[in-house]
């Protein structure tokens, strides 16, 4: 089981330049978990892609359905989120993923420098 951030979930659900890495990670560990915020972030990414003309609404809905079926969701501790966000100078949104991984004592995978630089996550290419 691994904690994955929204960008990795997007790369699994929609063909992107990072989809190859997402597929490789999924092959190594198919049990993905994320805090509930991933759904809102995912919707926001899909909306941006729709507005940019990268994909249509139906494709976005299909991608969301695929993601919901393949990602376990578990809330993060508010105190842990605030502690990690303050300690590392990151957003509470990013700290949700890191705190869930810390609590479950499993790796967090991300493409996000805000999680990678302080060592709160591993890049999917190194997993």
C-alpha positions in Angstrom: 0.0 0.0 0.0 1.2 3.5 -0.9 -0.1 7.0 -0.5 -0.3 8.7 -3.9 -0.9 12.4 -4.6 -3.4 13.7 -7.0 -1.0 14.2 -9.9 -0.1 10.6 -9.8 -3.8 9.6 -9.8 -4.4 11.9 -12.8 -1.5 10.2 -14.6 -3.1 6.8 -14.0 -6.6 7.9 -15.1 -5.7 10.1 -18.1 -3.0 9.6 -20.7 -0.3 12.2 -19.8 3.5 12.4 -20.1 3.7 10.9 -16.7 1.3 7.9 -17.3 4.2 5.5 -18.0 5.6 6.1 -14.5 2.1 5.8 -12.9 1.6 2.5 -14.7 5.0 1.2 -13.5 4.1 2.2 -9.9 0.7 0.6 -10.2 2.4 -2.6 -11.3 4.7 -2.6 -8.3 2.0 -1.7 -5.8 -1.6 -1.7 -6.9 -3.0 -0.7 -3.6 -3.2 3.1 -3.7 -4.6 5.3 -0.9 -5.1 9.1 -0.6 -6.8 11.5 1.7 -10.3 12.7 0.6 -8.9 16.0 -0.8 -7.7 14.1 -3.8 -11.2 14.1 -5.3 -11.5 17.9 -5.3 -8.0 18.3 -6.6 -8.7 15.7 -9.3 -11.9 17.6 -10.3 -10.0 20.8 -10.5 -7.3 19.3 -12.8 -10.0 17.8 -15.0 -11.8 21.2 -15.2 -8.5 22.8 -16.3 -8.0 20.2 -19.0 -11.6 20.6 -20.2 -11.1 24.4 -20.4 -7.8 24.0 -22.2 -9.5 21.7 -24.7 -7.3 18.8 -23.8 -10.2 16.5 -23.0 -14.0 16.5 -23.1 -16.4 16.3 -20.2 -17.3 12.7 -20.8 -13.7 11.7 -20.8 -13.2 13.6 -17.6 -16.2 11.9 -16.0 -14.9 8.5 -17.1 -11.4 9.3 -15.7 -13.0 10.3 -12.4 -15.1 7.1 -12.2 -12.0 5.0 -12.9 -10.0 6.8 -10.2 -12.8 6.5 -7.6 -12.9 2.7 -8.3 -9.1 2.3 -8.0 -8.2 4.7 -5.1 -8.9 4.0 -1.5 -9.7 7.1 0.5 -8.8 7.7 4.2 -8.9 11.0 6.1 -5.7 12.4 7.6 -5.3 13.7 11.1 -5.9 17.5 11.4 -3.2 17.8 14.0 -0.7 15.9 11.9 -1.6 18.0 8.8 -1.1 21.2 10.6 2.2 20.0 12.3 3.7 18.8 9.0 2.5 21.9 7.1 4.0 24.3 9.6 7.2 22.3 10.1 8.0 22.1 6.3 6.4 25.3 5.1 4.0 23.5 2.8 0.2 23.8 2.2 -2.2 21.9 4.3 -3.3 20.3 1.0 0.1 18.8 0.4 0.5 17.9 4.1 -2.7 15.8 3.9 -0.8 13.3 1.8 2.4 13.4 3.8 0.5 13.0 7.1 -1.5 10.0 5.9 1.7 8.3 4.8 3.3 9.1 8.1 0.4 7.7 10.1 0.1 4.5 8.0 3.9 4.2 7.9 4.0 3.7 4.2 5.6 5.6 1.3 4.1 8.7 -0.2 4.7 9.1 -3.9 4.4 12.5 -5.6 5.7 14.6 -8.5 5.4 17.7 -6.4 8.6 19.4 -5.4 6.9 20.7 -2.2 6.6 17.1 -1.0 9.8 15.9 -2.6 12.3 18.5 -1.4 11.7 18.1 2.3 11.8 14.3 1.9 8.1 13.8 2.6 7.5 11.9 -0.6 9.4 9.9 -3.2 9.3 10.5 -6.9 7.5 7.7 -8.8 10.6 7.2 -10.9 12.5 6.1 -7.8 9.9 3.8 -6.5 
